[in-house]
Amino acid sequence: MALPLPKPIREIGRKRINRAPSPLLAIAVPWLVVMGGSLSPVWPVIASAPVLPPIGFLLLVAWEQLRPGIFPVWAGLPLGLFDDLYSGQPFGSAILLWSVAVILLDFVETRFPWRGFALNWLFAAAVIAAYLFLAQALAQPGLLAEPLAILPQLGLSILLYPLIARLVALFDRFRLIPVREV
């Protein structure tokens, strides 16, 4: 007896009889995933320097690169506000930086719609580096001469980005699972 073959990728999310992707899942999953990533500073990690990458920001960048129109341009404001509540950064820094990042990612998407993985990773690394350095400048304005303090966090963030992008792809497949229509 032969085992059934798995469905092709193009079948995921396709309308079938009495089955369709849930609009609630399709809209809510990206927002909840980014907000869940913003809760990473509450993990019990003890370090004398910033080591933990900004998971919420990495998830935002990955969603914007995987599905460019999934967040509206104003999405940086509420997501940055939520991140500011848990990150320990000065209030408003993530609102500003996330809003600028979303606008920049949207601008790059309109200018360069056909990019490969390497170019996405390179651009994500540039956005992550700019975010970390600007966040440090906003948090400690007198210590602009100490940019070396965030190099471990920057290196870990850039190396972790492909795994985050893969995780976002899995969540994207989950949000498009056909469910029963009533």
N, C-alpha and C positions, 0 to 999 in steps of 0.2 A: 504494500500500500504506500503510495507516494505522499509525501508531506506537501501541504499547500505552500505555494511560493508566497513570499511577503509582497505586500502591495508596493507598486512603484511609488516613488516620491511624488510624482505629479498627481497621484490619487488622493494625497493628504489634503484635506480641506475642500475637496470637490463635492458638490451637492449630489447626494444620492436620494433615493426614495425614502422619505421620512427621516432623513439625517441631514444635518447642516451644522457648521461651527456655531457655537454659542456666542451671541453678540456680547454678553456679559464677560465671558472669558476672554474674548478677543480684545476687549477694551481694557479690562481690569488687570490682566496678568502682567503686562509691561510695567504699569505703575506700581503694582505691589512688589514686583521683583526688585525694582530700583529702590523702593522704600525699605524693603527687607535688607538690601545691601547697605543702606545707610545706617542700619542698626549695628553694623559690625564694630563700632567703637565700644559697645557695651560688653564685648567678649572679654573674658578675664585674661588679658595679656599684659604682663608687666615688663616694661622696657624703659631704659633710660633715654632713648632717642626714638624718634618716629620710625617705626619699622612696618607697621601694618598698612597695607595699601588702602587707598580710599575705594573700597569695594563698590559703594553706591555710585560713585562717579565712573568707575570702570564699566559698570553695568549700563549706565546711561549712554556712554560712548559706544558700547557694543550694540545696544538696541538701535541707536541712531545710524550706525553703519550697516547693520543687518537689514533693518526695515526703516528706510529714511523718512517716511511720512507718518510713522506710528505716533510720534509725539508732536503736538502743536509747538510752534516756535515759543510760546509763552510757558512751556512746561518747565523750564529751568527755574521759574519763580517758586511754584509750590514744592517741587522736588528739592530745590535748594533750601527752602524754608524748613522742610522736614529734616534735611541733613544737618542744618545748623542747630536744631534742637538736640541732636545726639553727638555731634562731632567734637564739641569742645572748642571749636573755632569761634572767633568773634561773630556776634550775630550780624548777619547780612553778607558775610564773605562768600558763603556757598551760594546764596541767592544771586549775587553779582557774577561770580565765576561760572556757575552752572548756566546762567542765562546767556552769558557771552559764548560759552562752549556750544550750547545748542544752536545759537545763531550762526556761529562759525561752521559747525558741522553741516547745517542746512545750506550755507553758502557754498561750501566745498562740494556738496552733493549736486547742486545745480551747475557748478562749473565743470566738475569731473564725474559724470555719472557712471562711467565704466572704469572701475578700479579693480585690481586684483588684491589677493590677500596680503601680499608684501607691502603694497602701497597703503592699504588700510592700516596695517600694523605700524608702518612708519608714521603715518599721520596721527594715529592714536598715541604713539609714543611722544610726538611733539605736543599734542594737546595735553597729555598727562603731565609732561615735564613743565609746561607753562602753568598748568593748574597748581602743581605742587609748589613751584617757586613763588607764584603770586599768593598762594594761601599762606606760605611762610612769611612773605613780606607783609601781608595784612595782619597776621597774628603777632609778629614780633618786628615792628618797624625799625627798631634800633639795631637789630642783628642782621642787617643786609650783607655784612661781610662774612657771614657764616652759612653759605649755601651748601657746604659739604655735609651738614648735619642731615640733610634729607636724601643724600645719595643712596643709602641702602633702601629706603622706601621707594625711591624712583626706580632703582634697578629691579626690585621685586615687583613693582607695579607693571613695568614694561614686560618682564618675563612672564607674568601671570596673565597678561591680557589675552593671549590666544586661548587659554583655558576658560577664561570668562566669556569670550566670544562663543566658544563651543557650548558652554552652559546656557547662554542666551539662545542659541539655536535650538537646544533641547526644549527650553521653555516656549519658544516660538512654535515648535511642533505640537506641544501640549495645548497651546491656546487655540490651535486650529483643528483639534480633534472633533470629528462629527459626533454630535449627540442627538438624541431622539427629539424630534419636533412634536409638539402636541397640536 
